[in-house]
Amino acid sequence: MKTKKVFKNVILVGLFLVVVSFSPEPSAKKFDPTGIWKYSAPTAPEGYTAGEFIVGREGKAYSVVFVLDEYYQVTASEVVYKKESLEFQLYLESYLVKISGTFEDEKFTGIASYAEGVIDVTAVRKKEEKE
């Protein structure tokens, strides 16, 4: 009789351990690319080597606005964000520029390709200023 009780307790402890080991873990926080990104493209033509791009989101659709200075902003088209990868295109001085890259932590690394060649682009998320 005592053997049955010990055996039953061992089975219950084993089942408990199996259930606990298969419980879903909380998923990692999903990356959110929305915000202001300060970009650098040192080999780009003059006037385009630095600036900002703003990633926005409405519903499931993402948007990008390229800000070169306070007077020159261009809204990108064909914006696609998937699995920490961003692609979009825009026209700068009649050139179609396609930009693609990936986010890792608070950094963006990618390329901009246009008729004259390919340029490396990096960006970091701009920290929000507190008033």
C-alpha positions, 0 to 999 in steps of 0.5 A: 500500500505504501509503495502505491502511494509513493509511486502515485506521488512520483507520477504526480511530481513527474506530470507537474514537471512536464506541464511546467516545462511546456508552458509557453514563455512570454514572447520577446517584446516585438520591435517597433520601428516608429519614430525619428531616425538620424541617418548618415550616408557619408558617400552620398552627394552633397546635401544628402549625407545626413538627415532624418527619416520618420517612420510612422504607422497607421493600423498595419500600414507603415509610412516614411518621411525623409527629412533633409532639412526644415524645408525639404521633406519627401514622403516615401512610397512602397513602404514595407516593414517585415521582421525588422527589415524596412524597404521604401522608395522616393524621388530625390531630384528626379532620381528614384532612390530605393532604400532597404535595410534592417533594424538591430536594437536602436540602429538601422543599417542598409543601402540606398541604390539609385542610377548613379550607384549604391550608397551605405546608409546607417541610422540611429533612433533619435532620443525623445527630448524631455521638456 
